Amino acid sequence: MKGKKQKKKPLSNYARFSGIAFQMLAIIAIGTFVGVKLDEKYPNKNNLFTLILSLTSVILAIVFVIRRILAMSKEE
């Protein structure tokens, strides 16, 4: 029984981390997409909405990943 748990654990960790990666990608993609759409609707010289929302979404994604990793480390 112990061998099965040890084999399951690495696969479970890979699934968790790949899920986190997809969620991070989704957060960044949504933020950038909204920024592009806002720049199309309200044109400006430097595409500020895209810059601001993409940077904000990257920061939010990093915070999300850090929080998830800390939560996972507390579980173990």
C-alpha positions as CSV (number, residue, x, y, z in Angstrom):
1,M,0.0,0.0,0.0
2,K,2.8,2.4,0.8
3,G,4.3,2.0,-2.7
4,K,1.0,3.0,-4.3
5,K,0.8,6.2,-2.3
6,Q,4.4,7.1,-3.2
7,K,3.7,6.6,-6.9
8,K,0.4,8.5,-6.7
9,K,2.0,11.5,-4.9
10,P,4.4,12.6,-7.7
11,L,1.6,12.3,-10.3
12,S,-0.7,14.3,-8.1
13,N,1.9,17.0,-7.7
14,Y,2.5,17.1,-11.5
15,A,-1.3,17.5,-12.0
16,R,-1.5,20.3,-9.4
17,F,1.4,22.2,-10.9
18,S,0.2,21.8,-14.4
19,G,-3.2,23.0,-13.3
20,I,-1.6,26.1,-11.7
21,A,0.3,26.8,-14.9
22,F,-2.9,26.8,-16.9
23,Q,-4.7,29.0,-14.4
24,M,-1.7,31.4,-14.5
25,L,-1.9,31.5,-18.3
26,A,-5.6,32.1,-18.2
27,I,-5.3,35.0,-15.8
28,I,-2.7,36.7,-17.9
29,A,-4.6,36.0,-21.2
30,I,-7.8,37.4,-19.8
31,G,-6.2,40.5,-18.5
32,T,-4.3,41.2,-21.7
33,F,-7.4,40.5,-23.8
34,V,-9.5,42.9,-21.8
35,G,-6.8,45.5,-22.1
36,V,-6.6,45.1,-25.9
37,K,-10.4,45.4,-26.2
38,L,-10.4,48.5,-24.0
39,D,-7.7,50.1,-26.1
40,E,-9.8,49.3,-29.2
41,K,-12.8,51.0,-27.7
42,Y,-11.0,53.9,-26.1
43,P,-7.9,54.6,-28.3
44,N,-4.9,56.3,-26.8
45,K,-1.3,56.9,-27.9
46,N,0.5,54.3,-25.8
47,N,-2.1,51.5,-25.4
48,L,-2.2,52.2,-21.7
49,F,-5.1,49.8,-21.0
50,T,-3.2,46.9,-22.5
51,L,0.0,47.8,-20.6
52,I,-1.7,48.3,-17.3
53,L,-4.0,45.3,-17.4
54,S,-1.3,42.9,-18.7
55,L,1.1,44.0,-16.0
56,T,-1.6,43.7,-13.3
57,S,-2.6,40.3,-14.5
58,V,1.0,39.1,-14.4
59,I,1.3,40.3,-10.8
60,L,-2.0,38.7,-9.9
61,A,-1.0,35.4,-11.5
62,I,2.3,35.4,-9.5
63,V,0.5,36.2,-6.3
64,F,-2.0,33.4,-7.1
65,V,0.9,30.9,-7.7
66,I,2.7,31.9,-4.5
67,R,-0.5,31.5,-2.4
68,R,-1.3,28.1,-4.0
69,I,2.3,26.8,-3.4
70,L,2.2,28.0,0.3
71,A,-1.2,26.3,0.7
72,M,0.2,23.1,-0.8
73,S,3.2,23.1,1.5
74,K,1.0,23.5,4.5
75,E,-1.0,20.4,3.4
76,E,2.1,18.2,3.4
